[in-house]
Amino acid sequence: MEIGERIRQIRIHQGLTQTELIKGICSNTYISKIESGKTKPSYSFILKVAKVLNVEPEFLINMNTTDVEPDIKRIYESYLQTKKISSQDLSFLKLHAKENHSNSTLVKIYYVLIAYHNKTNIKDSAPYVEQAKNIISQNTDTLIGEESELSHYFNSLSNYFFYTSDYSEALLYADLHVRSLKKEEGSLKEGKAYFNLAMIRTKIDEDLELARIYSKKALYIFRKEDFKQGIADVLSELAIQYHRNKLYDESINMLDELRTFTEDFKKDFYAPILEYNYGRVYQKLGRFSQATEYYFNSIKLDQVTGEENTIYAIKSLAEMSIEQKNWEEANDYLNKGFSLTSSFYLPNMHIHLLHLRSQIYKTRFDFPSYEKEMQQAVNLAQEGNYPLLIKDISIELADHYNEARAYKMAARYYKIALSGTD
């Protein structure tokens, strides 16, 4: 790669225009000739531009594309240990992301780029995720590379898609992550991989039996390794999974076990989580007075760490008020909830609250307001890429239109429920 092309790529990666790069250094004509390869830059120009780009001059001059694997391995191993990378090393990897390297080297490059941007600004991960999907095979049997390299790489992709709510893709790479751990059976790393699979399954499945199997595999390993954080997190996840499938006794058993376990481990952290989830179970059992007490306890505890955390209990209290036809109380809770979703940007919960408010309109036979609110909820679910919300709300709205004999609208929302798009 010529020096002009290297300067151009680093400039673009750092979000600089030609004018911004060479301000006070040279003319736009000169930099254009350098980047296009028509002119060789002077050494004084290289010194000045390297300073702007925050790289060493030698990085621009001596980048030998035929012998970079030791440097890439050094950057990769350093990132694994520290989860940090210098701007120069980051630019170095970005320049080599599209070069003709071995699979093992490409896996290292894309792991660091994706994992780093997942932590700093996940939107910046997107182009590297797409490049990686196009360049690197998904077949773990044909990929050449150390097992640990592949596991880190697939895990970074799974995390990216989980954070961006693309749970189908997250599941694909979480499964590849587990399959890449052939020599790690029973290890803490395998336990974390199974737990990752369980959490994704919880997001996309209705029957959570498989999610519970993965959770229990993870729990067995975490207990064997005495990994307390993992044990607590799995117990919490299992309680949610049982609750979602209406296995309320099992859910309460998990919560009881979690309460006992966290007496000596992060009690203050898990206390509001426990109160909220007990409330959810008792709400489903129709024991509203007990549920309300737990929700109030949850709100009181959550206010210590941040008012935004109270949104979950407030939403549940609104649900119970609607179920008991206490409309004034329901409106009070909904208004408080909308205030929180606006103040703290909680788009997922905002959609849930819209859905709840639409139920009040429907109960009062205000169908135009019901339809408008539901349509807005579907649109926001599509924008936020929340597949379960899209499906559930779209089917409910489609059923409503079907009963009203508005068949074109019914067909439209059944289509959205199936495909997630209009």
NORVENHU-V333336 format. One record per backbone hydrogen bond with DSSP energy under -0.5 kcal/mol. CO is the residue of the C=O (numbers start at 1). NH is the residue of the N-H. E is the energy in kcal/mol with one decimal. If there is no record, write none. Layout:
# NORVENHU-V333336
co,nh,e
CO,NH,E
CO,NH,E
This chain:
# NORVENHU-V333336
co,nh,e
2,6,-2.0
3,7,-2.4
4,8,-2.1
5,9,-2.5
6,10,-2.5
7,11,-2.5
8,12,-2.4
9,13,-2.7
10,14,-1.8
11,16,-2.6
12,15,-1.5
17,21,-2.1
18,22,-2.2
20,23,-0.5
22,25,-2.8
22,26,-1.6
27,31,-1.9
28,32,-2.1
29,33,-2.0
30,34,-2.1
31,35,-2.8
32,36,-1.7
33,38,-2.2
33,39,-1.3
34,37,-1.2
42,46,-2.0
43,47,-2.3
44,48,-1.9
45,49,-2.7
46,50,-2.6
47,51,-1.4
48,52,-1.5
49,53,-2.5
50,54,-0.7
50,55,-2.3
51,54,-0.5
56,59,-1.1
56,60,-0.8
57,60,-0.9
57,61,-1.9
58,62,-3.0
62,64,-1.1
63,65,-0.8
64,67,-1.4
68,72,-2.4
69,73,-2.7
70,74,-2.2
71,75,-2.5
72,76,-2.6
73,77,-2.7
74,78,-2.2
75,79,-2.4
76,80,-2.2
77,81,-1.5
78,82,-2.6
79,83,-2.5
86,90,-2.4
87,91,-2.3
88,92,-2.2
89,93,-2.2
90,94,-2.2
91,95,-2.2
92,96,-1.3
93,97,-0.8
94,97,-0.7
96,99,-1.1
99,101,-1.7
102,106,-2.5
103,107,-2.7
104,108,-1.6
105,109,-2.4
106,110,-2.8
107,111,-2.1
108,112,-2.0
109,113,-2.3
110,114,-2.5
111,115,-2.9
112,116,-2.6
113,117,-2.0
114,118,-2.3
115,119,-1.2
116,120,-1.8
117,121,-1.4
121,124,-2.0
122,125,-1.4
122,126,-0.6
123,126,-0.8
125,128,-0.6
125,129,-2.3
126,130,-2.3
127,131,-2.2
128,132,-2.6
129,133,-2.4
130,134,-1.6
131,135,-2.1
132,136,-2.8
138,140,-0.9
139,142,-0.8
139,143,-1.7
143,145,-0.6
146,150,-1.9
147,151,-2.3
148,152,-2.3
149,153,-2.2
150,154,-3.0
151,155,-2.0
152,156,-2.0
153,157,-1.7
154,158,-2.5
155,159,-2.6
156,160,-1.9
157,161,-2.3
158,162,-2.2
159,163,-2.7
160,164,-1.7
161,166,-2.5
162,165,-1.4
165,167,-1.2
166,170,-2.2
167,171,-2.3
168,172,-1.8
169,173,-2.1
170,174,-2.2
171,175,-2.5
172,176,-1.9
173,177,-2.2
174,178,-2.1
175,179,-2.5
176,180,-1.7
178,181,-1.5
181,184,-1.6
184,187,-2.4
187,191,-2.1
188,192,-2.3
189,193,-1.8
190,194,-2.5
191,195,-2.1
192,196,-2.2
193,197,-2.0
194,198,-2.3
195,199,-2.3
196,200,-1.9
197,201,-2.6
198,202,-2.1
199,203,-1.0
200,203,-0.6
200,204,-1.4
201,205,-2.8
206,208,-0.8
208,212,-2.3
209,213,-1.9
210,214,-2.2
211,215,-2.4
212,216,-2.6
213,217,-2.0
214,218,-2.3
215,219,-2.7
216,220,-2.3
217,221,-1.8
218,222,-2.9
219,223,-2.5
220,224,-1.9
221,225,-2.4
222,226,-0.5
222,227,-2.8
223,226,-0.6
226,228,-1.2
227,231,-2.2
228,232,-2.5
229,233,-2.3
230,234,-2.5
231,235,-2.3
232,236,-2.0
233,237,-2.2
234,238,-3.0
235,239,-1.9
236,240,-1.7
237,241,-2.6
238,242,-2.8
239,243,-2.1
240,244,-2.7
241,245,-1.3
242,247,-2.9
243,246,-1.9
246,248,-1.1
247,251,-1.9
248,252,-2.6
249,253,-2.2
250,254,-2.1
251,255,-2.2
252,256,-2.8
253,257,-2.3
254,258,-2.6
255,259,-2.7
256,260,-2.2
257,261,-2.6
258,262,-2.5
260,263,-1.0
261,264,-0.9
266,270,-2.2
267,271,-1.8
268,272,-0.6
269,273,-0.5
270,274,-2.7
271,275,-2.4
272,276,-2.3
273,277,-2.2
274,278,-2.6
275,279,-2.0
276,280,-2.0
277,281,-1.9
278,282,-2.5
279,283,-2.2
280,284,-2.0
281,285,-1.6
282,287,-2.5
283,286,-1.5
286,288,-1.3
287,291,-2.2
288,292,-2.9
289,293,-1.8
290,294,-2.1
291,295,-2.6
292,296,-2.6
293,297,-2.0
294,298,-2.5
295,299,-2.6
296,300,-2.3
297,301,-2.2
298,302,-2.8
299,303,-2.0
301,304,-1.0
301,305,-0.6
302,305,-0.7
302,306,-2.2
306,309,-1.7
307,310,-1.8
308,311,-1.4
309,312,-0.7
310,314,-2.2
311,315,-2.5
312,316,-1.9
313,317,-2.4
314,318,-2.1
315,319,-2.1
316,320,-2.3
317,321,-2.1
318,322,-2.2
319,323,-2.5
320,324,-2.0
321,326,-3.2
322,325,-1.5
325,327,-1.2
326,330,-2.3
327,331,-2.6
328,332,-1.9
329,333,-2.3
330,334,-2.7
331,335,-2.8
332,336,-2.0
333,337,-2.5
334,338,-3.0
335,339,-1.9
336,340,-1.8
337,341,-2.5
338,342,-1.8
339,343,-2.1
340,344,-2.5
341,345,-0.6
341,346,-1.4
346,350,-2.1
347,351,-1.9
348,352,-1.7
349,353,-2.3
350,354,-2.2
351,355,-2.4
352,356,-2.1
353,357,-2.7
354,358,-2.1
355,359,-1.1
356,359,-0.7
356,360,-1.0
357,361,-1.6
358,362,-2.3
359,363,-2.3
360,364,-1.6
361,366,-2.9
362,365,-1.8
365,367,-1.4
366,370,-2.1
367,371,-2.9
368,372,-2.3
369,373,-2.4
370,374,-2.4
371,375,-2.6
372,376,-2.1
373,377,-2.0
374,378,-2.4
375,379,-2.5
376,380,-2.4
377,381,-2.1
378,382,-2.2
379,383,-2.4
380,384,-2.3
381,385,-0.6
381,386,-2.4
382,385,-0.7
385,387,-0.7
386,390,-2.6
387,391,-2.5
388,392,-2.7
389,393,-2.5
390,394,-2.1
391,395,-2.3
392,396,-1.9
393,397,-2.4
394,398,-2.9
395,399,-2.7
396,400,-1.9
397,401,-2.4
398,402,-2.5
399,403,-2.3
400,404,-1.7
401,406,-2.8
402,405,-1.2
405,407,-1.3
406,410,-2.2
407,411,-2.7
408,412,-2.1
409,413,-2.1
410,414,-2.2
411,415,-2.2
412,416,-1.9
413,417,-2.1
414,418,-1.8
415,419,-2.7
416,420,-3.2
